[in-house]
Amino acid sequence: MATVDIRDVRKNFGSTAILHGVNVDIADGEFVVLVGPSGCGKSTLLRMIAGLENISGGEVSIGGRVVNDVPPKDRDIAMVFQNYALYPHMTVRDNMAFSMKLAKAPAEVMENEVKRAARILGLEALLDRYPRQLSGGQRQRVAMGRAIVRHPQVFLFDEPLSNLDAKLRVQMRAEIKDLHQRLKTTTIYVTHDQIEAMTMADKIVVMHGGHVEQIGAPLELYDRPANVFVAGFIGSPAMNLLPGVVQGGAFQPDGGGPAWPLPPDARASEGQRATYGFRPEHLSLLGEGIPVAVTLIEPTGSETQVSGRAGGASVTGAFRERITARVGETIHVMPDPALAHLFHGETGQRLNAA
Amino acid sequence: MSASSPSAPRGQDLPPATNWRRPQINQGWLARLLDSKTFLIIACLTPALGLLMVFLTYPLGLGIWLAFTDTHIGRGGVFVGFENFESLWYDWVFWGAVFYTVFYTTVATVLKFGLGLWLALLLNENVPFKSLLRAIILLPWIVPTVLSAIAFWWMFDAQFSIISYILVDVLGWRDTYIDFLGTPWHARWSLVFANVWRGIPFVAISLLAGLQTISPSLYEAALLDGASSWQRFTRITAPLLMPILAVVLTFSVLFTFTDFQLVYAITRGGPINSTHLMATLAFQRGIPGGQLGEGAAIAVSMIPFLILATLFSYFALARRKWQQGEAND
């Protein structure tokens, strides 16, 4: 187990800069999720930590040791790949024992380690199977087993669940989290799925275009997104973000329509361009609220998502109560001003206090 | 959130829908016939089967029949049983051809696969002008065999050989020109060299295709598992390449064993029959020599070798256990 420090790390492919100076501190035993849209550089960063990509600038240290020039096998890390990268010509047992075999470990040590990992992951019955004969979830577990047997200081996961179906993904999510709680190994996990990030992480690093947008605990990012990008990325359904201006102590969206109440801690001057944000689940039905012409109703069972237009603005609400309104009718809603967000019109930075 | 623009909602300014419906069409007899599975099977198989019968089964059957007759050109023969094979048994030229065929096949195949695999591994790396290099490497395979054979004939010529010229006149490593095709062993190795040159592209390109099916993430996983580059080759590349290697090896052995053009164009089996392959000897005896029966017998004696080679690759190298079982991906 170890800390991982990422100091001003940069990556260029030719003249194209992929990462523009990334700083992340990862504490011992922490579960950190790197999340962002495709092309944000999160996988590249992970591969640089693994040693599969070289580091164009800055420093990566694992357990206090700078590993920029340490070959991958000596970094004391284990990685689970998106496509699992199981050796197709080896049985589950040999797949897991491969690293020990290369290190010429004694046979009984190998057998013990493989048995232990197989027990942790529930793979005992499958040790003599080949990867082709396994289901997606089982392959995923073998890939984790291959990582576990090495007792690495850091686990790296590169979008490990994206090849699984939705139900299995939820199950494996829980298994990985449970595994982390048992092994307490520092874990860096890359995903583009913000739900995975929210549910698994101790700490989320939101990345976008080679920059770190915000680092924080899941609920911190949810409650106080630092900028428009994080606000729109974290949370599902996505936050409503309305462009407009601050006018007369309220927010006036572009395209006309009713004004929206500013959050009490907003620090905005009169006439300033801003983006007004509120989460669909923080919208409530209110008789004298803002009228919204319903354009779409999506019941999910536990809640109902309603999309509509309030003047020039498109808004979405998620309501726990059943909605009887139909498309074309008008409902009246009001966001909770204390839970609303205001962002700078140009920089996109948060304007709420604290 | 809806994606519509703030202007009119979607679908308001559409032109009115027509009430056109796809009409029911009564199919003619031809359309019905072409939909019939039985008819299609017969119609599609007949040309292929016909071609196979006329150009493969009939000549093969005729060849085997001729091997058991004493047919000469211009004179129909009678069935003589194993007489042709008996006389071959005591024929040292025939055994010389068997020896050289096995030698030629073995040495050329080993060299072709060694060099071909090496080339494929090189081309699989990130080299500049990769596609251009691949195209260049395919060239020897594209040139008609007889053309390249004539080129080699010149290169191996006793007087005008460019190889001798370089060794003697440019580098000064030798005093005399080499008589490539005039002495048995020189001629044998020269032909092997020509065959290797011609055969490498097929091996290299096929193995390169095999190499490219191996996922790069396997190498990355092996790198993290601590495998050196030699271990990555022996533990990952070699076993994963084995299935395609087996197929390519089988084809290569079959093509080399039955080779005719190169040898016939360069040496015609000489000097003193030292470079006769079984195929060239069969032709030599059967057509210029007129002894169709004996020529056919030599050709037929290649069959056991070919079956052996095929069985070997089929059983020893074919589908591995790890390839079996259904794929889930």
Interface residues (C-beta under 8 A of the other chain):
Chain A: A50 G51 L52 P72 K73 I77 A78 M79 F81 Q82 N83 A85 Y87 P88 H89 M90 F98 S99 L102 A103 Y130 P131 R132 Q133 L134 S135 G136 R139 R146 R150 P237 A238 N240 G255 T295 L296 S307 G308 R309 G312 S314 V315 T316
Chain B: M1 S2 S4 P6 P9 S215 S217 L218 E220 A221 A222 L223 L224 D225 G226 A227 Q231 R235 I236 P239 L240 R320 K321 W322 Q323 Q324 G325 E326 A327 N328 D329
